[in-house]
Amino acid sequence: MMRLKDKIIKKKVSVGIIGLGYVGLPLAVRFASAGFDITGIDIDEGKVRKINQGKSYIPDVREEEIRNLVSQGKLRATIDYDTLRDLDVLIICVPTPLRKTKDPDISYIVQAVREIKKYLREEHVVVLESTTYPGTTRELALPELKSTGLKVGKDFFLAFSPERVDPGNSRYSIKNTPKVVGGITPECTEIVRLLYSQAIDEVIAVSSSEVAEMTKLLENTFRATNIALVNEMAIISDKLGVDVWEIIDAASTKPFGFMPFYPGPGSGGPCIPIDPHYLSWKLRTLNYNPRFIQLAEEINSSMPAYVVEKISQALNKLKKSIKSSKILILGVAYKKNVGDIREAPALEVINGLLDKGANLVYNDPYVPKLGIGDKVLKSVQLQEKLLNEMDCVVIITDHSLYDFEWIVKNVKLVIDTRNATRDIIDSTGKIIKL
């Protein structure tokens, strides 16, 4: 163990990152920038080819940085799992989606662990970063790896460390976001804490892999439930004829006991709509019904339909129906200033409008085309003529590139789900907020 610690401190261990998506690629770049030799492994040949060419496919990762690391020999990518035999540290960053039944799909984790098992040897360090249910590391990964005859905490080291990537966040990166690690044994925790400490400013060790797994789920369930609360407050405020955005601003002046969350067209992205389901699924196996989590999911998932109803009501006041109305959707990404459409509420809003016969187009500077069922929509160019022709413009994602004052000036009706028009004086009543 002392020899392994010394190799980590001297950055003489080679690190493999399995899965080169929004989590894996930034992590690979961070470790490579810190001086480690990094090999990224992915089944997507396109991603592998781009990395080896020094190209980036993730906005938060600068192409110049990848190009420099590749040219220095610090970063390479491959589709060949045989590479695992030459690596000392193996970090799993594969997707963990939900099945249609809302049950966890951990097949990518299972595949990665089984590949690692083929090459597991003494002093191997294995870390799972993929978000999953509490117990996955100990109940799924550990038995597979122990079946080799090697002993955890002595021969090899296994831990969980939840990813905390926030796409589009210019303030917090992997380097300055505190990292939580929890090992199967204290020795595992110490080795993995030491490893991450070489590349990340602050690393917090917890008592077990289950605590680390649960930490991630608490963080995102906290957000999901608070988003659900404020979404319901938006509905309540609308019924009472008061402005929820003004209410939130007023409540935010309290210097203690309140944290502002904001309503929207629904929760999106790879975490908030998904992670609570991992916890719910695990609890159901323990005969516990997580009612609070389920209620939050019910409210958040109903918001796209609520937005469609708001659009319908606003058009009705103009003696129009959704059917055949020209509607422009502004922003389809799940959050501002990114091009990620995973679980984006805009998709459900668009589907709802198309089902009602809307003549619909969209614009998103980060998403040039969009698959909706068997249709492929292309982002239209924002022009004054286009805006003039629209019966309604719906702000779903408030990208910073949008000139909302110009947009409002040139349209008949705006449905603003993000309070993007908060600073615009509307004397005509054309702006309808969530």
N, C-alpha and C positions, 0 to 999 in steps of 0.2 A: 504493500500500500504506500509506503514511503517513497518507493521508486516511482510509482505512478504519480504521486503528488508532485514530485520533483520535475517530472516530464511535463505536467500540466503548467506549472509555474514558469518553466523555461519555454513553453509553447512548442514542445517537441512531439505532442500528440497530434495525429491527423484526425480531422473531424469530418464525418459524413452527415449530410442533411438529406433525409428521405422525404421527398415532397417539396417542390420548388414553387409553391403558390404564394399567396399574400403573406403567409407566415414564414415559410421556408426560405424564400429568396432573401428577404431583408435580414433574416438571422444568419444566413450564409455570408452575406456581405459584411455584417457586423463582426463575426468571428474572423473572417479573412482580413478585415481592416485592422483587427487587433493583433495580427501576426500569425494566426494559425493557417495551416494548409487545409483547404476546404475542398471536399468533393460533394457536389450535389447530385442526387439520384432521383430521376423522375421517369415515369412511363411515357410522358409526352415528349416525343422526339423534337417537336417544334420548340419547346422551351429549352431543351438541352442544346439545340443548335444555336439558338439566339444567345444564350449565355456564353458559349464557347466562341461566338463571334464578337463578344463584348457588347451585346445589346440588352436593353432592359424592356420588359413587358409589363412592369408595374410602376405606376407614376411616382410612388414614394422612393424608388430606387433609381439614383442617377446613373445614366448610361456611362458617363465618364468614369464613375467609380468602378463599375463592373469592368469596363475596358482596361483600366489600370491594373486591377487585381488579376485579371486573366493574363495580361501581358507580363506581370510579375511572377506568374506561376502559383499564385496564392489561391486561385479559384478555378475550378473546372467542373464540368457537368457530364453525366453519362446516364444511359439507360440500363447499364450492365450491373446487376446486383452482385456479380462476382467480385466487384471492387470492394465489397464489404470485408473481404479477407485481409485487405491491406490497411484498414482503418482502425483507429483506437477508440474513437467516440462515435456513437451512432444516435442521432437525434431524429425522432419521428415527428413529421409535420404534415401528415396526410389529412385529407378531408374526412369529416365525420358528419355526413348529412343525415336527414331523417327519412325514413321510409314513408310511403303514402299513408300508412297507419299511424304515423307520428312516433314510431318506435325508433330507437337508435340504430343506425347502420354503421357498424364498426368493422365491416369487411376489409376496409383499407388498412386499418390498424392490424387486424389479424394477418393479412398478407405480409405486411412489413415485418412483424414479429417473427413469422415463420421463415422469412428470408434471412433475418438476422440469426436465427437459431442454427441455420446451416453452417455459419462461420464463427459462432460464438467461441471465444477462447479466454484464457486467463487475462485479467486486467482490462477486459472490455468494459466500456461505460455505455449504458443504454438509457436514453431519456425519452419519455413520451411527452410531447407538447400538444398533441391534438386534443381538443376539448371533448370530454366524454363523461360518463356517469361515474360517481364515486365507487371505487373498487376495481376499476378496469385494470390498473397497473398490477395490483396484487392478485386479482382473480383470473385475469386473462393472460397478461404478458409473462408474469412470474412462472406459472406452471410450465409454459412452453419452454422457457429458457432453462429452468431447473431440470427439465427432462434430459438435458445434455449431460447431467452428472456434475456440473459445476455448481458451486455454492455461492448464493447471493451474499454480498457483503464481505466476501473473502476472495473468491475467484473472479467474480464479475460484479458490477455495480448498476443498480436499476433504480430509477426515480421518475417522478412526474414533475413537470414545471409548466404551468399554464401559460400559453401565449397571451400577450396583452397588446397586440398590434392594433393601432387605431388609424386606418387609412385616411390620409389627408390632414392629419394632425401635424402642424408645423412646429409645435412646441415640444411635444413628447415623441421621442423615437425609441427604438429598442434600447439604445445606450443609456438614456436617462430615465427610463421607466423601471421602477423597482421590480425585481424578478423574484418570484416565490419558488422554492424548491422543497420537495418532500420525498425522501427516499424510503425504500423498503426496510432498510436498517439504518441506524445512525451513521455507520460507515459510508453507506450509499449517499446519504444526505450530505455528508462532509465532502466527499469527492466531487459531487455535482455542484455543490455550493462553490467550491474552489474553482471548478471549471468556468462557471458563468462569471465569477468575479474577475476573471482575466479580460472580459469583454464588456461587462455591464457595470455601471457605477455602483449600484446597490443591490445586494442579493439577500433575501430574507429566507432563512431556513425554518421549516415547520416540522412537526413531530412525525408526520407520516405522509405517504403518497395520497391517502384518502383526504387528509386535510388540504393538501395542495389541489387535488381535483375539485373538492367542494368549494375552495376559495374562488375559483373561476366561475362556478355556477352561482354562487352567492352574488358576486359582482354583477353578473348580467341579469339575474333574476331580480335583483334590487332595481336595476334600470328598467326592466320590463314592467314590473309592478307599478313603479312610479310614473312611467309613461302612460300606463293604463289608467291610473288615477287622474292624471291631468287631462287625458283624452275624455274621460267621463265628465270631468269638470267643464270641458269645452261644450259638451252636449247640454249639460245642466245650465250653463251660462247662456247658451243660445235660447233655451226655453224660457229663461228668466229675462231675456232681453238686455243682458249686460255683456261687456267685452272681457272675455277670459284673459286676453293678453294684458289688458290694463290691470286686471286683478292680480295676475302673476307678478307684474312689475311692482305693484303696491306691496304684496306679500314679501317680495324679495328685499324690501327695505329693512325687514327685521334682521338684526345682526346675529341672531342665534335661533336654533330650533326650526329653521326652514331652509330647504335647498330647492332652487327653482328647476323644474322640468317643464317642457313645452309640448303642447299637443301637435298633432300632425296627421297626415293621411293614413297612418299605420306604421308599425315598426318594421324595419327592413335590415338587410345585411346578413352576414353569415353567423351572427351570434345572438342578438336579442330575441328574434322570433324562434330560435332553435334551442338554445342552451337550456332554458327552463324545462323543455320537454324531456331532456336527459334526466333531470332530477325527478320529474313526475313519474317517468317510466320506472326508475329505480325504486321509488317509494311505493309504487303499486305492487312491485314484487314483494314488498314487506307489509302488504295489506294496510297501507295508509293512503288516504285520499287527500292529495295536496290541493284543497279547494281554492285557496288564495291564488296560487299559481294558475290554476285552470281558469279562474274568473278573469285574471289579467289577460290571459291569452284570448279569451272570448271577446273582451272589449277591444283589444288591439287589432284582432283579426276582422272586427266588424267595421273598422274605420274607413276602409276603401268604399264600402257600400254606403256609408254615411256621407262621404264626399260626393258620390254619384247622386244621392238624394238632394244634397245642397245645390248641386248644379241644376238638377231638374226643377227645383223650387225657384231658383233665380231666373231660369229661362222662362218658366211659366208666368212670372211677373211681367215679362216682356212679350207675353202672348206667343211664346214659342215652346216647342217640346224638344227633347233631346233628339228624337228621330229627325234626321236630315239636317240638323243644326251643324254649323261649321265650328268645330271645337279644336283649339290648340292646347296641347299639353306642354308645359314648360318644365323640363327636367324629368328624367326617368330613373336616374341613379338613386340608390337607396339613401345617399347622403350628399351634401353639397361638396362640390369641387373634386369628386372622384368619378370614375367611369364604371363602378361596380354596380351591377343590377341584381345581385343575388337577393332573393326574397323582397325585392323592391315593391313597395305598395303601389307605385305607379302602374305596374303591370296589371294588378287587379282593377284599378280605376279604369284603365284603358279597356280591359275586357268588358267591364260593366257598361261602359259607354258604347262600345261597339255592339254589344248584345242588344242595346236599345236603339240601334240604328243611327248612331252619330256619324257624321262625316268628319272623321278625326285625322289630325296630323300631330306630329310632335317635334320639339326641338330640344336637343341636348348636346352641347359642345363636346362632351366627353363620351357620348354613345352615338356613333354615326349610323348604326342600324340596329334594329330590334326585332326579334322573332316573337310573334304573338300567334300562338296556335300554328296554323299552316301558312300564316301570312308573314312577310318580312316588310317592316316599315323602315323608311329612311328618314333621318333627321332633316327637316326642312330648314332653309335659310331664313333667318329673321329679317324681314323687310317691312317697311311701312305699309306697302300695298297688302301684304299678307295679313298684317294685324288689322287693317281696316276691314278686311273681308270677313274676319272671324265673328261669329255670334258670341263666342265666349272663349276666354283664355283661362286656363287652370294652372296655377303655380303649385307644382308638386315638390320640386327640388329647387331650392333658392341658391343656385350657383352664383358665385361672386361676379362672374363675367356678365351677368344680366344687368342691363340698364332698366330697372323697373319703372323709373319715372317716365322714360321714353315709351316703354311698353304700355303703361296705363294711359298715357296721353293719346295713344293711337288705337285703343280698343273700345268696344261698347260695354263689355262686362268682364270683370276679373273675379275669379274665385281664388282667394289666397289662403292656402292651407298652412303656410309657414310664417305668416306675419312679415313677409318680405316687403310689404308696402307701408310699413308702420310710420315712416317719415314723410309719406306723401299725403298732401291735403286733398281730400276727395269731397268736393262740393256737389257732385252730381249723383252720388250714391252708386257709382258703377263698381265699387270694390265691395265684395262680400267676403268676410273672413270666416274661417272655420269656427 
